[in-house]
Amino acid sequence: MSEEEKNRGDYSADNIQILEGLEAVRKRPAMYIGDVGVKGLHHLVYEVIDNSIDEAMGGYCDTIGVSINEGNSITVEDNGRGIPVTLHKKENKSALEVVMTVLHAGGKFYKDTYKVSGGLHGVDESCVNALSSYLKATVYREGKVFEQEYKIGAPQYDVREAGDTKLNGTVITFTPDDSIFESIEFSYDTLRARMRELAFLNKGITITIADLRESSKDEEGKSPSETFHSEGGLSEFVKYLDKSREALIEEVVHVDGEKDGIPVEVAMSYNTSYTENIQAYVNNINTHEGGTHLTGFRRGLTHTLKKYAEESGMLSKEKIEVTGDDFREGLTAVVSVKVAEPQFEGQTKTKLGNREVQAPVSQAVSQMLSNYLEEHPADAKKIVEKIIVAARARNAARKAREMVQRKNVMSGSGLPGKLADCSSKDPEMSEVFLVEGDSAGGTAKQGRDRMFQAIMPLRGKILNVEKAMQHKIFENEEIKNIYTALGVRVGTEDDSKALNTDKLRYHKIIIMCDADVDGAHIETLILTFFFRYMKELIEQGYIYIATPPLYLLKKGTKFEYAWDEDQRDRYVERMRGNSPISSVGIQRYKGLGEMNAEQLWDTTMNPENRTLRQVTIENAAECDQIFSMLMGDDVPPRREFIEDNAKYANVDV
């Protein structure tokens, strides 16, 4: 073997294994990328980037660039070894063409090529190619430039040589097929969040992202761009997640090594909040359903802290039992493992099932934490004191929950008196509107379809759960009403926050607030509550946001509704017609209460006309950071966020 082949890690055409063809991808795209909406669209980018990350994880790449181009094409480039271009013996064509046109054809099926892989099931570029109207692959390898173009997955010519180069790497440019996707409009913020996450998870790699679309340029003509690079890895990730929270301990506890042949990296810290935030990853994939690596982390954490607390004597005066939940209150942690052959389970295939992973993670956490507690007695005391406070609060919260549930049983139906329920008892057919204010709630009750629509008015701004202890949340009247109206129960012996949705009464839970600053604040308070205490309902796709119109335009007997300023201006121009001076009445709705029942039904509640925005969690770590920043105590980051994102100048901070 030549020195050059050794440097390439023997990554050649013979490393490409073929399993099956591409036809099914276009027929059933959702089976491969989740859906054909916004989530599936961005998944295409992640699949291409995953292959660059695989090169980086193998030690062959340290720079990755992503750009959103005019027309919503995407370019991903890296300085890895470059996809092999030599002849694939079985297919009798270039290995590059095999990778780009044959489903499940990828080097990652060979353990010698990649020890671990972030891409899912080898779908990668071939799936992206099948769902793109156009794709071009350019390879810099062995001193030459090679290229091939495709339309809807079909090669337009054989792989050809296109010049000499001193570079190594791969460049993929693709345009999603707009006949497949609901929209091909990429979100810079969504992609930026994922790039930031990948940089933390793969320390030492530089990842850049740029939005080159004309519409994205600022007033000075500059395109949004950002560069991510992390030398601290998960330690820096934890600091980023906790930047809007007050630290309980100064340092981030961190371990990075290999246990029983499995690379394990864990970073954790405690803050003064009452929420738990643990992000778990397998080969860079966020396993939000958990799995054996998360179980191992929790076991190592609980065992070590409980042993220390007992030996310190601090628990001897407490009459209540301390449980796993108590050890995780105010904890922010990131767990990342690399597994050669991950087995995923769960509803969305994001739960790790490999049993051999649990013990190494538990051992790594236990050893890391034992050393830290011994070396930092002052911090150890703060942690144990917080655990004791959490145990007392959990006990109070349990009594508050039991009181609510006992009251429900004693009162017959147990439904809140303010709830105007629907006739249907089928959750799949039923929906409930959580409406801001009694006045708007009354209008909604008059305008609804009583067969399948229920109305639950909420009085004022509900409790900010980001700043409240758990028992205070269950004592809050509005929050108690939400729990009982939805029919969910909370708390088990193992997890005091676990949600039981077996008796959920509605499969559409719609937040309907005024289209103003106060309405946006109330909407955020409700979303914070759902994210922290009913995340399962978001993950199962049950939470929606109503979109009432901002304007009513009138000219004589004609009228139109507008949902933004641009739409308003277009309608005004159209209604004026050839007479620019003719008057069009413009009413700016300040709240839902300004509409009558018929208007509210026509614009916001009628399934045939309305627009509902489904609430999803694209990036759990990013969501946690945003909610803690928006609803926490730290004002400067919130002020900066609002100044950067607010549409209106007069915004309360």
Secondary structure, 3 states (H helix, E strand, C coil): CCHHHHHCCCCCHHHCECCCCCHHHHHCCHHHHCCCCHHHHHHHHHHHHHHHHHHHHCCCCCEEEEEECCCCCEEEEECCCCCCCCEECCCCEEHHHHHHHCCCCEHHHCCCCCCCCCCCCCCHHHHHHHCEEEEEEEEEECCEEEEEEEECCEECCCCEEEEECCCCEEEEEEEECCCCCCCCCCCHHHHHHHHHHHHHHCCCCEEEEEECCHHHCCCCCCCCEEEEECCCCHHHHHHHHCCCCCECCCCCEEEEEEECCEEEEEEEEEECCCCCEEEEEECCEECCCCEHHHHHHHHHHHHHHHHHHHHHCCCCCCCCCCCHHHHHCCEEEEEEECCCCCCEECCCCCEECCHHHHHHHHHHHHHHHHHHHHHCHHHHHHHHHHHHHHHHHHHHHHHHHHHHHHHHHHCCCCCCCCCECCCCCCCCCCEEEEEECHHHHHHHHHHCCCCCEEEEEECCCCCCHHHCCHHHHHHCHHHHHHHHHHCCEECCCCCCCCEECCCCCCCEEEEECCCCHHHHHHHHHHHHHHHHHCHHHHHCCCEEEECCCCEEEEECCEEEEECCHHHHHHHHHHHHCCCCCCCCEEEECCCHHHCCHHHHHHHHHCCCCCCEEECCCCCHHHHHHHHHHHHCCCHHHHHHHHHHHCCCCCCCC
